[in-house]
Amino acid sequence: MDSPVALRFPFTGRWRVENSPARRVPSHGTRLFGTAYAIDFVRVDDRGRSAPWTLRSLLATEPPDRFVGFGSPILAPLSGEVVLTHDGEPDHDAYRSFRAQLGYAATQAARVRRGAAAIAGNHVVIRSGDVYVLLAHLRRGSLAVEEGQIVATGERLGECGNSGNSTEPHVHVQATDGLYWDTCRALPIAFQRRDEPPWLPAEKEVVEA
């Protein structure tokens, strides 16, 4: 296995880990589009909630702006060149209830057929050497960088959104060896901590940056 690509967290505040490759590989249940080692982060409040639960949460969809993560700054997890950006995908409703998720799952195959943009939504890719790092599901209209721009670690890229294949506002992070999503190889990742070796947080762990 390749040595993990060491990244900084692409945010500040408290975020819950979802679909961690520390639990399983492929982390998202598929190796499509270079997602084998991908990880998701959902912003949460002091009570560990991404949004308050209401009757609507249990029965129907919810607007994305109810979630604490929606609009949160997303930062560059490493220095490099912005080699790909995509904007214009809508921030759709969130699907937390079982009933809502069931209906959303029925449309998954159609999104896959539409390709990477329909899955990743609004996104940015940064190249550092032979490594390409994707940050996906950004808020429409929030991208603060353009292709060809050199960015430093911690520089603002955009905002957390709910575009693409996303059931609630979150940021998806993955590393690959190329930009051709049908053929690229997924690379393992780890996150840097002050005065400690890089590590991979466990699923449902809440991390703070």
C-alpha positions in Angstrom: 0.0 0.0 0.0 1.2 3.6 -0.7 2.2 5.8 2.2 -0.8 7.9 3.1 -1.1 11.4 1.7 -0.8 13.7 4.7 -3.4 16.5 4.7 -4.6 19.2 7.0 -8.3 19.3 7.9 -10.1 21.4 5.3 -12.1 23.3 7.9 -12.3 24.8 11.4 -14.7 23.9 14.1 -16.3 20.6 15.1 -17.0 18.0 12.4 -18.2 14.4 12.6 -16.5 11.7 10.5 -18.6 9.7 8.1 -17.6 6.9 5.7 -14.1 6.6 7.1 -11.6 4.2 5.4 -10.5 3.5 9.0 -13.6 1.3 9.1 -13.6 -0.2 5.7 -12.2 0.1 2.2 -13.8 1.0 -0.1 -15.1 3.5 2.4 -18.2 4.5 0.3 -18.9 0.9 -0.7 -17.5 1.4 -4.2 -14.2 2.1 -6.0 -15.9 4.2 -8.7 -14.4 7.6 -9.4 -11.4 7.1 -7.1 -13.4 7.0 -3.9 -11.9 3.9 -2.3 -10.2 5.9 0.5 -12.5 8.9 0.5 -13.7 10.4 3.8 -16.7 12.6 4.6 -17.0 15.3 7.3 -20.3 16.7 8.6 -20.2 19.9 10.8 -21.9 19.5 14.1 -22.9 21.8 17.0 -21.9 21.4 20.7 -24.6 18.7 21.0 -23.2 16.7 18.1 -26.1 17.5 15.8 -25.7 18.6 12.2 -29.2 20.3 12.5 -31.9 20.1 15.2 -34.4 17.2 14.8 -38.0 18.2 14.0 -41.1 16.4 12.8 -40.1 17.4 9.3 -36.6 15.8 9.8 -38.4 12.5 10.5 -40.8 12.6 7.6 -39.6 14.7 4.8 -36.7 16.5 3.2 -35.1 19.6 4.8 -33.6 22.8 3.3 -29.8 22.8 3.5 -29.6 26.1 5.2 -31.0 24.5 8.4 -27.7 22.7 8.8 -24.8 24.2 10.8 -22.3 23.2 8.2 -24.0 24.9 5.2 -21.9 27.8 4.2 -18.9 26.9 6.4 -15.5 27.8 4.9 -13.7 24.9 3.2 -10.0 25.3 3.2 -7.1 23.9 1.1 -5.8 20.7 2.9 -2.4 21.1 1.2 -0.5 23.5 -1.0 -0.6 23.1 -4.8 -2.2 24.1 -8.0 -5.9 24.2 -8.6 -6.3 22.0 -11.7 -10.0 21.6 -11.8 -13.1 23.5 -10.6 -16.8 22.9 -11.2 -19.6 25.1 -10.1 -23.3 25.5 -11.0 -24.8 22.4 -9.4 -27.8 23.2 -7.1 -27.8 22.7 -3.4 -30.7 20.4 -3.0 -32.7 19.5 0.0 -31.2 17.2 2.7 -32.5 13.7 3.3 -32.1 12.5 6.9 -35.2 10.5 7.4 -35.4 6.9 6.3 -38.4 7.7 4.1 -36.6 10.6 2.3 -33.4 8.5 1.9 -35.3 5.7 0.4 -36.6 7.9 -2.4 -33.2 9.5 -2.9 -31.5 6.1 -3.2 -33.8 5.3 -6.0 -32.2 8.1 -8.1 -28.6 7.0 -7.4 -28.1 5.0 -10.6 -29.2 8.0 -12.7 -26.6 10.2 -11.0 -23.8 7.7 -11.6 -24.8 7.6 -15.3 -24.4 11.4 -15.5 -20.8 11.1 -14.4 -18.4 12.6 -11.8 -20.0 16.1 -11.7 -23.4 14.7 -10.8 -21.7 12.8 -8.0 -19.2 15.3 -6.7 -21.4 18.4 -7.3 -19.5 21.6 -7.1 -15.9 20.8 -6.4 -12.2 21.7 -6.5 -9.1 19.6 -7.3 -5.7 20.6 -6.1 -2.5 18.9 -7.5 0.6 18.6 -5.5 3.3 16.6 -7.4 1.6 13.4 -8.5 -1.2 13.7 -6.0 -4.7 15.1 -6.8 -7.0 16.0 -3.9 -10.7 16.5 -4.5 -13.0 18.4 -2.2 -16.6 17.9 -3.2 -20.2 18.9 -2.5 -19.4 22.7 -2.2 -22.0 25.4 -2.1 -23.1 26.7 -5.5 -21.5 30.1 -6.2 -19.1 29.9 -3.3 -15.9 28.9 -5.2 -13.1 31.3 -4.3 -10.4 29.9 -6.6 -9.9 29.2 -10.3 -8.0 26.7 -12.4 -4.3 27.5 -12.6 -4.2 29.3 -9.2 -1.5 28.3 -6.7 -3.0 27.9 -3.2 -1.4 27.5 0.2 -2.5 25.1 2.9 -5.4 26.7 4.8 -6.5 29.1 1.9 -10.2 29.4 1.4 -11.5 27.3 -1.5 -15.3 27.8 -1.1 -18.1 26.8 1.3 -19.6 23.6 2.5 -22.8 22.8 0.5 -25.2 20.1 -0.4 -24.6 19.6 -4.2 -24.1 16.4 -6.0 -24.6 13.0 -4.3 -25.1 14.3 -0.8 -27.8 13.6 1.8 -26.9 16.5 4.0 -24.3 19.3 3.8 -20.8 17.9 4.2 -17.4 17.9 2.6 -16.0 14.9 0.8 -12.2 14.5 0.6 -10.2 12.0 -1.5 -6.8 11.7 -3.1 -6.0 10.0 -6.4 -3.1 9.7 -8.9 -4.9 11.4 -11.7 -7.9 13.4 -13.0 -9.4 10.7 -15.2 -12.0 9.5 -12.7 -12.8 6.3 -14.6 -9.2 5.1 -14.5 -7.4 6.9 -11.7 -6.1 5.0 -8.7 -7.3 6.0 -5.2 -4.6 6.9 -2.7 -4.8 6.5 1.1 -4.9 9.7 3.2 -4.2 10.7 6.8 -4.6 14.0 8.7 -1.9 15.9 10.4 -2.0 16.8 14.1 0.3 19.1 16.0 3.3 17.3 17.4 1.8 13.9 16.6 2.0 11.5 13.6 -0.7 11.8 10.9 -3.7 9.6 11.6 -7.1 8.6 10.2 -10.1 9.4 12.4 -12.6 6.7 13.0 -16.2 6.7 11.8 -18.5 8.8 13.9 -15.5 10.4 15.7 -15.9 14.2 16.2 -12.7 16.1 15.3 -12.0 19.7 15.9 -9.7 22.0 14.0 
